[in-house]
Structure formats: structure tokens, C-alpha cells
Amino acid sequence: MSSGRNDIRLIELKDTISQLNQTIRVQTEMIKDLRKAIEEHHASDEKKDQIISNLQAEISYLKAKLFGASSEKRRKEDLPGQMSLFDELMEEEPAKEIEPEYIEIKAHERKRKKKPDLNEQFRDIPVRQEFVDTLTEEQKTCSICGTKMVEIGHELIRSEVIFTPAKLERVEYIATTYGCPKCKETEEPQFVKDNGIPALLRGSYVSPSLAAHVICQKFMNAMPLYRQEKDWEQLGATITRASMARWIIHCSKTYFQPMYEYFEKQLKKRKFLMMDETRLQVLKEEGRRAQTQSFIWVVRSGEDGLPKIVLYHYTETRAGKHAVGFLDGIKPGYYFMADGYHGYNLLKDGKRCCCYAHIRRYLLEAIPKGHEKDYTDPAVQGVLYCDKLFEYERRYREKGFSPEQRKKRRLKDEKPVIEAFLSWLDAQTPVKGSRLDKAVIYIRNRKDSLMTYLEDGRCSLSNNLSENAIRPITVGRKNWLFCDSVDGANASAICFTMIEMAKAYDLNVYKYLNFLLEKRPNARTAQKELEKLAPWNEEVQKMFARKMK
């Protein structure tokens, strides 16, 4: 077994040991609690009620996860009441004596969105007019005098949208050979052959348009290759999933990789990053079982006002060293937003910002069923503090504040809210093992990073952008389930990068991928040329912008 395989196996074993130790600790605590409950035969009714309440809360939480709405948004009509209650909660903290600038929120008025007419709905679709001609010659003859009628006007009676199914076309390229007529009788006749542009993949019939379509279908529409194989059969072509997989790997390695490396260099010049990760199953990894989970990470630019960059990369484990390795070369002192995963603690050169969306999520899950508007409930109170911060952020965006203005207003408006939130946190003594207890522990473990985002107006309050960026992976994973090989996993990360970059700039994804495959950037392509192919390039945006808004 090679040294590399041993290292990977060692990391897996360490992760397994860490997880087992955590499980043992939890089970030990549970055993202690059960023994204590058994020994205390004469436990008070209050304690029994607490145990029953915890169990009922857990059951309600699991039911809500299975059958309830997944959205974390609160209805806007609740906001006025929430803000008034929040003000009351703030007044209950005499030690803080904070006087934030209160936000006045008008009552929500639900306005029905105007339904677009056909011209607006299909404004980017070509239009052709067809004059109807269904009347017989007898009907076109005047019933009084018998004279043949003539056209006197036209009127639009209806509009239809016609669907034309996809079609495949086979193109044969014929090379032409040229010869010099004067030299053909000499000892050195001269010939030249026009071989045209080389094939996208040597020996293959795949074209840029075909490869771009396959990549879009799999990574944008989450359609597995075996389903695409059936679609091609309906069009009268036998295109196997093995062929399509080979095209994806070749295009990503040969043509997309240079663009990926260019994006990576640009990202490492940034000072504000956002990160997330999710599992990915890869069947054929050296020295690992097929059931072992691998991971795909997203690292994207933050809200710094510069061109957006979204990068994905695959790793065999979730070890924090992979995040460190990917950011190797970035200038120290950057800010990064991430969830609570401890692996990000290895990023010693960066300042970690805490995600308030995760904090709010933990608190929402701790609200007992039916107590969503019970402002005496601690979990509801905690959610209100978070809502106050998000409401301030929304107002800053609406007013178009610059980063410097945002920083000043955050220090004035949001810092007192966080200080009051910390006072509220210190006062909490939740029942051990309850969902509120888990939320309080989660927040207390991140107290050091709760105010980091106040240092710069370009820092973010939540990690929602990177969570949105990781969602296409999770949606795709439910459909194509796994990657067959390491090459396939790496190709997936690169293809997701190209697609999400196009989407970030509102480009037509298929046309942009087809454009890259026609231009075929390679390892020798100069950076100036790569810049012309980037989705933020003005010419690229003019050519491939999605016109429908």
C-alpha cells in the first residue's frame, strides 16, 4: 500500500475515532441521566414534567422536519409585533442602557403581481405571422350580388407558442487538398491539405454543442447520464453513458481547467470569502470502500462589490487541511464566513465571521410547537434578536449604503443589539438536553466571532450565499447519486464551477459553455485571453446575457 493511501486511511481512522469518542460521551451522559432518574424514585413532579416536555418537544421537532414547511422566513405581517416586543426586551436590560435607532415598519400590504401579457412574457422568442385561409370560395362570394370579395383588412385573433423538439444533425467535414500545377511534373510536387479545426476529442464524433448540452443536462438540470441516454434513443441516436462520461472528463480537464485555474488565482486576491461543504460519494477511490463519503467544497467571493467568483473542489475527506490547502497563497488577514464546522479553525491566517442564519436556525428549531408568537419563550426572544440584525441589513441594502457607511451604521445600530443578545445568552439556563440547550451551546461556542463582521462593511452577516451555491450539488446528488471515479468527481467540481459562474452573471449557461468549448482555452492560453472568456467580460455578457429578467 502506498504512502498516500496510508495517509488517507489514517485520516479516516482519526475521524472515525473522533466520532466514536463523541458518541461515547453522549451515551455516557445519557446513561448517567437515566441512572440518576432511576435512583430518584421520588423525583419532583416538576422534573418529571421537564423530561416529558423535552420528549414532546423532540417529537414535535421531528414531525415538523418531516411534514412541516422548510422555509425559515417569517411572515412580514408579524414583523411589527416582533419589533415592538424586541424593543420591550431591550428595555429589560438596564445594564446595557442601549438606545438603538428603532426601525419603523409599515404594515404589510399584499399586492398582486401584475400578470404579464404575451408580448412581455415571450418577448425574446421569434415571431412569425400566419394569415388564416379557411373560408371556401363560396363563402368569399357576396350572398347578395354574387361578386367575389376582396381583402379590406387584417386582425390578430390569437397567439400560440409552438414547440419544436430537439434534433440531431450529422455533419461530415471534407478536407480539400491543394497542389501546385507548375510543380506537379517536377521531382518535388507541392501539396497542402486543409484539415480544418481539430476535433473536440480525437477520434470522437462529439461537437462543442453536443458536449455543452450533456454537461448542462447533468450539472444544471440534474439529469443522470442514463436518463440522457434514453433521450438520445428517442431522437434516433445511440449515445452511451460511457461516451458522455468520457466527454465530460475530457472537456473539464482540457478546456475548462485553464479557466478554473484563472478563476482560482483571481479569488485568492480577494479579502472576503465564504465557504461551505457537502458530502459526495465516489465509488472508485484508491484504498477506500465505495460506501465511504467524500466531500465537495465551495469557496466563493464575499459581498465586496467585485466580480463574483464561485469555485468548487473535491477532496477525499472533510479534514480541515483541505480548506487550508485550497487557500494556500492567499494573503493573510482575509475574512471568511463559514458554518460551525471545526475544520475551519485551521485557517489561522483568516478572521472567521459567525453566520447568524445558522444561529437563527438553531433557535427556530428550539421553539415549541404552537409557541411561535409566544414572546415570553426564550427561543422566540433569541430569534427576535437575529431578526433585528437582518432587518437592519435589509434596510442598508435598500438605501444603497457603501461599505464604509454600512460599517458606521452597524456599529451604531447592530453592535448594541449583539451586546443585548449576549446578555440574554448569559442569562439562559435551559433544561439539559433540550433543543434550546443545544442552541445555547452552539451560540456560546461562537461568542468570539459574533462581532467580527462589524470590523468591515464588506463582511457578511450570514453564510446564505455559499449555502445557495452548495444547493445544486445536493439537488444533483439526489438524482445521479454518486461519481464513479476520482476523475469524475474532479470533473464534476469543475463543471459546476463553470455553470455557477455563468449563472452568477445571468448568462445563458448552454451558450456560454458552448462558447468556451469552441474557443478551447488550454494551458498555453495567456491570461489576457482568459480574461476575454470570463463571464464578467463585457463582450461575453453582451453575447450571452439572458434577456428575460
C-alpha positions in Angstrom: 0.0 0.0 0.0 1.4 3.4 -1.0 2.2 6.1 1.5 -0.6 8.3 0.1 -3.2 5.6 0.7 -1.8 5.1 4.3 -2.2 8.8 5.0 -5.8 8.8 3.7 -6.6 5.7 5.7 -5.0 7.3 8.8 -7.1 10.4 8.4 -10.3 8.3 8.1 -9.5 6.4 11.2 -8.8 9.6 13.2 -12.1 11.0 12.0 -13.9 7.7 13.0 -12.2 7.7 16.4 -13.3 11.3 17.0 -16.9 10.5 16.0 -16.9 7.4 18.2 -15.5 9.3 21.2 -18.2 11.9 20.7 -20.8 9.2 20.6 -19.4 7.5 23.7 -19.5 10.9 25.6 -23.1 11.4 24.6 -24.1 7.9 25.5 -22.2 8.2 28.8 -24.1 11.3 29.7 -27.3 9.7 28.7 -26.6 6.6 30.9 -25.8 8.9 33.9 -29.0 10.8 33.4 -31.0 7.5 33.2 -29.3 6.1 36.3 -30.0 9.3 38.2 -33.6 9.2 37.1 -33.9 5.6 38.2 -32.3 6.3 41.6 -34.5 9.3 42.2 -37.7 7.4 42.7 -39.2 10.3 44.5 -38.3 12.9 41.9 -40.4 16.0 41.9 -43.3 16.4 39.6 -41.6 19.4 38.1 -38.6 17.4 36.9 -40.9 14.7 35.5 -42.7 17.4 33.6 -39.4 18.7 32.2 -38.4 15.3 31.0 -41.8 14.8 29.4 -41.7 18.3 27.9 -38.3 17.6 26.3 -39.5 14.4 24.8 -42.7 16.0 23.4 -40.6 18.9 22.0 -38.3 16.4 20.3 -41.3 14.6 18.8 -42.8 17.9 17.6 -39.4 18.9 16.1 -39.1 15.7 14.1 -42.7 15.9 12.9 -42.0 19.5 11.7 -38.9 18.3 9.9 -40.8 15.5 8.1 -44.1 17.3 7.4 -43.7 21.0 8.1 -42.7 23.9 5.8 -38.9 24.2 5.3 -38.8 27.9 4.8 -37.2 29.9 7.7 -38.8 33.2 6.6 -41.3 34.7 9.0 -44.4 36.4 7.6 -44.0 40.1 7.1 -47.3 40.8 8.9 -45.7 39.5 12.1 -42.8 42.0 11.9 -44.5 45.0 13.6 -45.3 42.9 16.7 -41.9 41.4 16.7 -40.1 44.7 16.6 -42.3 46.2 19.4 -41.6 43.1 21.6 -37.9 43.4 20.8 -37.9 47.0 22.0 -39.5 45.8 25.2 -36.9 43.1 25.6 -34.2 45.7 25.1 -35.6 47.9 27.8 -35.4 44.9 30.2 -31.6 45.1 30.1 -30.9 48.1 32.3 -27.2 47.3 32.5 -26.8 47.9 28.8 -28.8 51.1 28.5 -28.8 50.9 24.8 -30.7 53.3 22.6 -30.7 51.9 19.1 -32.3 53.7 16.3 -35.7 52.0 16.0 -36.9 51.0 12.6 -40.4 51.9 11.8 -42.0 49.2 9.7 -45.2 49.9 7.8 -48.0 47.4 7.8 -47.6 44.9 5.0 -49.8 45.4 2.0 -50.1 42.4 -0.2 -50.1 43.5 -3.8 -50.9 41.0 -6.5 -48.2 40.9 -9.1 -49.4 42.1 -12.5 -49.7 39.3 -14.9 -47.5 39.9 -18.0 -49.1 39.9 -21.4 -47.9 37.7 -24.2 -45.7 40.3 -25.7 -43.9 40.8 -22.4 -43.9 37.1 -21.4 -42.4 35.9 -24.7 -40.5 39.0 -25.8 -37.3 37.1 -26.6 -39.0 34.4 -28.8 -39.0 34.9 -32.6 -42.4 35.8 -34.0 -43.9 34.9 -37.4 -47.3 35.8 -38.7 -49.5 33.3 -40.4 -52.6 34.5 -42.3 -55.5 32.2 -41.8 -57.2 30.9 -45.0 -60.1 28.6 -44.1 -63.0 30.1 -46.0 -64.3 28.4 -49.1 -64.6 30.3 -52.4 -68.4 30.2 -51.9 -68.0 31.9 -48.5 -65.8 34.6 -50.1 -68.6 35.4 -52.6 -71.2 38.1 -51.8 -74.5 36.5 -51.0 -76.5 39.5 -52.4 -74.8 40.3 -55.7 -72.5 37.3 -56.3 -69.4 39.4 -56.5 -66.1 37.9 -55.3 -65.0 39.7 -52.1 -61.5 41.3 -51.8 -59.2 41.8 -48.7 -60.0 45.0 -46.8 -58.2 44.5 -43.5 -56.5 42.1 -41.1 -57.0 41.4 -37.4 -54.9 39.5 -34.8 -57.3 36.8 -33.4 -54.9 34.7 -31.2 -51.3 33.9 -30.5 -49.8 30.5 -30.0 -46.4 29.3 -28.8 -45.1 26.4 -30.9 -42.6 23.9 -29.6 -40.0 22.4 -31.9 -38.4 19.2 -30.5 -34.7 19.0 -30.3 -32.9 17.4 -33.3 -29.5 15.9 -34.1 -27.7 16.7 -37.3 -24.6 14.8 -38.5 -22.0 17.0 -40.2 -19.3 15.5 -42.3 -16.2 17.7 -42.8 -14.5 17.2 -46.1 -10.8 18.1 -46.3 -9.5 19.7 -49.5 -6.0 19.1 -50.9 -4.3 21.8 -53.0 -1.5 21.1 -55.4 0.8 23.4 -57.3 0.1 22.9 -61.1 3.6 24.0 -62.1 5.5 21.8 -59.7 3.4 18.6 -60.2 5.5 17.4 -63.0 8.8 18.1 -61.2 10.7 15.8 -58.7 9.2 17.7 -55.8 5.5 18.3 -56.3 3.9 20.6 -53.7 0.7 19.8 -51.9 -1.2 21.3 -48.9 -4.2 19.9 -47.2 -6.8 21.9 -45.3 -7.6 19.7 -42.3 -9.8 22.4 -40.6 -10.1 22.8 -36.9 -9.1 19.7 -34.8 -11.9 17.6 -33.3 -13.0 18.4 -29.7 -12.0 14.9 -28.7 -9.7 13.0 -31.1 -11.4 10.1 -32.7 -14.9 11.1 -31.3 -18.0 12.4 -33.0 -18.8 14.8 -30.1 -19.1 18.5 -31.0 -19.0 21.5 -28.7 -22.7 21.9 -28.9 -23.3 18.2 -28.0 -20.9 18.3 -25.1 -22.3 21.5 -23.8 -25.8 20.1 -23.8 -24.8 17.0 -22.0 -23.0 19.0 -19.3 -25.9 21.3 -18.9 -28.4 18.5 -18.6 -26.4 16.7 -15.9 -25.0 19.6 -13.8 -27.6 22.3 -14.3 -30.8 20.1 -14.7 -29.6 17.2 -12.5 -30.3 14.7 -15.2 -28.2 11.5 -14.8 -26.4 10.2 -17.9 -28.6 7.0 -18.1 -31.7 9.2 -18.5 -29.9 11.3 -21.2 -29.1 8.0 -22.9 -32.8 7.3 -23.2 -33.5 10.8 -24.5 -31.0 10.2 -27.3 -32.7 7.0 -28.2 -35.9 8.9 -28.7 -34.1 11.1 -31.2 -32.8 8.0 -33.1 -29.2 8.0 -31.8 -27.3 5.6 -29.8 -25.1 7.7 -27.4 -24.0 5.7 -24.4 -23.5 7.0 -20.9 -19.9 5.8 -21.0 -19.3 8.1 -24.0 -20.9 11.0 -22.3 -18.9 10.5 -19.1 -15.7 10.4 -21.2 -16.7 13.7 -22.9 -17.3 15.4 -19.6 -14.0 14.4 -18.1 -12.0 15.3 -21.2 -13.7 18.7 -21.6 -13.2 19.6 -18.0 -9.5 18.6 -17.9 -8.6 20.0 -21.3 -10.7 23.1 -21.8 -12.4 24.1 -18.5 -9.4 23.5 -16.2 -7.4 26.6 -17.5 -10.5 28.8 -16.8 -10.9 27.2 -13.4 -7.2 28.0 -12.5 -7.7 31.6 -13.7 -10.7 32.0 -11.5 -8.8 30.5 -8.6 -6.0 33.0 -9.0 -8.5 35.8 -9.0 -10.2 34.5 -6.0 -7.0 34.3 -4.0 -6.5 38.1 -4.5 -9.7 38.7 -2.5 -10.1 39.6 1.2 -13.6 38.4 1.8 -14.6 34.7 1.3 -17.5 32.4 2.0 -17.2 28.6 2.4 -19.3 25.5 2.7 -19.0 21.8 2.1 -21.2 18.8 1.5 -20.8 15.0 1.1 -20.2 13.3 -2.2 -20.0 9.5 -2.8 -17.2 8.4 -5.1 -17.2 4.7 -5.9 -13.6 4.1 -7.1 -11.2 5.8 -4.8 -7.9 4.0 -4.2 -7.7 2.4 -0.8 -11.2 3.3 0.2 -14.5 1.4 0.3 -17.2 2.5 -2.2 -19.5 3.4 0.7 -17.0 5.9 2.2 -18.2 9.5 1.9 -16.0 12.1 0.2 -16.7 15.8 0.1 -17.1 18.7 -2.4 -16.4 22.2 -1.2 -17.5 25.6 -2.4 -15.3 28.7 -1.9 -16.8 31.9 -3.2 -16.1 35.6 -3.1 -18.0 37.6 -0.5 -20.1 40.8 -0.7 -17.1 43.0 -1.6 -18.6 44.6 -4.7 -16.0 43.0 -7.0 -16.8 40.4 -9.7 -18.4 37.3 -8.2 -16.3 34.1 -8.2 -17.7 30.6 -7.2 -15.3 27.7 -7.1 -16.0 24.0 -6.2 -13.3 21.4 -5.4 -13.4 17.7 -4.5 -11.5 16.1 -1.6 -11.4 12.6 -0.3 -12.1 13.6 3.3 -13.6 16.5 5.3 -10.3 17.3 7.1 -9.8 21.0 7.6 -6.3 20.7 6.0 -8.1 20.7 2.6 -9.5 24.2 3.2 -6.1 25.3 4.2 -4.5 23.7 1.1 -7.1 25.3 -1.3 -6.4 28.8 0.1 -2.6 28.3 0.0 -1.1 31.6 -1.3 -3.9 33.9 -0.2 -2.7 37.0 1.7 -3.1 36.7 5.5 -5.7 39.0 7.1 -8.7 37.9 5.0 -12.2 37.5 6.4 -14.1 34.2 5.8 -17.7 33.3 6.5 -18.4 29.6 7.3 -20.7 27.4 9.4 -19.8 25.9 12.7 -17.6 23.0 11.4 -14.4 22.9 13.5 -12.2 22.1 10.5 -12.3 25.8 9.5 -10.4 26.5 12.7 -7.2 25.6 10.9 -7.5 28.7 8.8 -5.2 30.7 11.2 -4.4 33.4 8.6 -8.1 34.5 8.3 -10.6 36.1 10.6 -13.8 34.0 11.0 -17.2 35.6 10.8 -20.1 33.9 12.5 -23.2 33.0 10.5 -26.3 34.4 12.1 -28.6 32.4 9.8 -27.2 29.2 11.5 -27.8 30.7 14.9 -31.3 31.7 14.0 -32.0 28.2 12.6 -30.9 26.6 15.9 -33.2 28.9 17.8 -36.1 28.4 15.4 -35.8 24.6 15.9 -35.9 25.2 19.7 -39.3 27.0 19.6 -42.0 24.6 21.0 -44.9 23.8 18.6 -47.6 26.4 18.9 -45.4 29.0 20.7 -44.1 30.8 17.6 -45.7 34.1 18.8 -45.2 33.5 22.5 -42.7 36.3 23.2 -42.1 35.1 26.7 -40.4 31.9 25.3 -36.6 32.2 25.3 -36.1 30.7 21.9 -38.6 33.2 20.4 -36.7 36.0 22.1 -33.4 34.8 20.6 -34.9 34.7 17.1 -36.1 38.3 17.5 -32.6 39.5 18.2 -31.4 37.8 14.9 -34.4 39.3 13.1 -33.5 42.7 14.2 -30.0 42.3 12.7 -31.3 41.0 9.4 -33.9 43.8 9.3 -31.1 46.4 9.7 -29.1 44.7 6.9 -32.1 44.8 4.6 -32.6 48.5 5.1 -28.9 49.2 4.5 -29.2 47.4 1.1 -32.3 49.3 0.2 -30.6 52.6 0.9 -27.5 51.5 -1.1 -25.0 52.2 1.6 -21.3 52.0 0.8 -19.2 49.6 2.8 -17.9 52.4 4.9 -21.4 53.7 5.6 -22.5 50.2 6.4 -19.7 49.8 8.9 -20.6 53.0 10.7 -24.3 52.1 10.9 -23.6 48.6 12.1 -21.5 49.9 15.0 -24.3 52.3 15.9 -27.3 50.1 15.3 -26.2 46.4 15.4 -23.5 46.4 18.0 -25.9 47.3 20.8 -28.2 44.5 19.6 -25.4 42.0 19.8 -24.4 43.1 23.2 -28.0 42.7 24.4 -28.1 39.3 22.7 -25.0 38.3 24.7 -26.6 39.4 27.9 -29.7 37.4 27.0 -27.4 34.4 26.3 -25.7 34.6 29.6 -29.0 34.6 31.4 -30.2 31.4 29.8 -30.4 28.2 31.9 -32.2 25.8 29.6 -33.1 22.2 30.5 -30.2 19.9 29.7 -30.6 18.0 26.5 -33.4 20.2 25.2 -33.2 21.9 21.8 -32.8 25.2 23.4 -29.8 23.8 25.3 -28.2 22.7 22.0 -28.9 26.2 20.6 -27.4 28.0 23.6 -24.3 25.7 23.5 -23.9 26.3 19.7 -24.0 30.1 20.2 -21.7 30.2 23.2 -19.1 28.2 21.3 -19.0 31.0 18.8 -19.0 34.1 21.0 -15.6 35.1 19.9 -16.7 35.5 16.3 -20.2 37.1 16.8 -18.8 40.6 16.3 -16.1 40.0 13.7 -18.3 41.1 10.8 -18.5 44.6 12.4 -14.9 45.3 11.6 -15.5 45.8 7.9 -18.7 46.8 6.0 -17.9 44.2 3.3 -18.2 41.3 5.7 -21.5 39.4 5.6 -24.0 38.7 8.4 -24.8 35.1 7.1 -23.4 32.3 5.0 -26.5 32.1 2.9 -24.7 32.8 -0.4 -22.4 29.8 -0.1 -25.3 27.7 1.1 -27.2 28.6 -2.0 -24.1 27.8 -4.1 -23.8 24.3 -2.5 -27.5 23.6 -3.1 -27.0 22.5 -6.8 -24.7 19.7 -5.5 -27.3 18.4 -3.1 -30.1 18.5 -5.7 -27.9 16.8 -8.2 -26.8 14.2 -5.7 -30.4 13.1 -5.2 -30.6 12.3 -8.9 -27.2 11.0 -10.1 -26.4 9.7 -6.6 -22.6 9.3 -6.9 -19.5 9.8 -9.0 -17.9 6.7 -10.5 -14.3 7.8 -10.2 -11.9 10.4 -8.8 -11.6 11.9 -12.3 -15.4 12.1 -12.5 -15.5 13.8 -9.1 -12.9 16.4 -10.2 -14.7 16.9 -13.5 -18.0 17.5 -11.6 -16.4 20.2 -9.4 -15.0 22.0 -12.5 -18.3 21.7 -14.5 -20.3 23.0 -11.5 -17.9 25.9 -11.3 -18.4 26.9 -15.0 -22.2 26.6 -14.7 -22.5 28.5 -11.5 -20.2 31.2 -12.8 -22.4 31.7 -15.8 -25.5 31.8 -13.6 -23.9 34.3 -11.3 -23.7 36.7 -14.2 -27.1 35.8 -15.6 -25.7 34.3 -18.8 -27.3 31.6 -20.9 -25.5 28.6 -19.5 -25.6 26.4 -22.5 -24.4 29.2 -24.9 -21.6 30.1 -22.6 -20.3 26.5 -22.2 -20.6 26.1 -26.0 -18.6 29.3 -26.4 -15.8 28.0 -24.1 -15.7 24.7 -26.0 -15.5 26.5 -29.3 -12.7 28.8 -28.1 -10.9 25.8 -26.3 -8.6 27.6 -23.8 -5.6 25.5 -22.9 -2.6 25.5 -20.6 -0.8 27.8 -23.0 -3.6 30.4 -23.2 -2.4 33.8 -22.0 -4.1 35.4 -19.0 -5.3 38.3 -21.2 -7.1 35.8 -23.4 -8.7 34.1 -20.5 -9.9 37.5 -19.3 -11.8 37.8 -22.5 -13.5 34.5 -21.9 -14.5 35.3 -18.3 -18.3 35.7 -17.6 -17.8 39.2 -16.3 -16.2 40.4 -19.5 -18.5 43.0 -21.2 -18.4 41.4 -24.6 -19.3 38.0 -23.1 -22.2 39.5 -21.3 -23.5 41.2 -24.4 -23.3 37.9 -26.4 -24.8 35.5 -23.8 -26.9 37.5 -21.4 -30.3 36.0 -20.7 -32.6 38.7 -22.0 -35.6 37.6 -19.9 -35.5 39.3 -16.5 
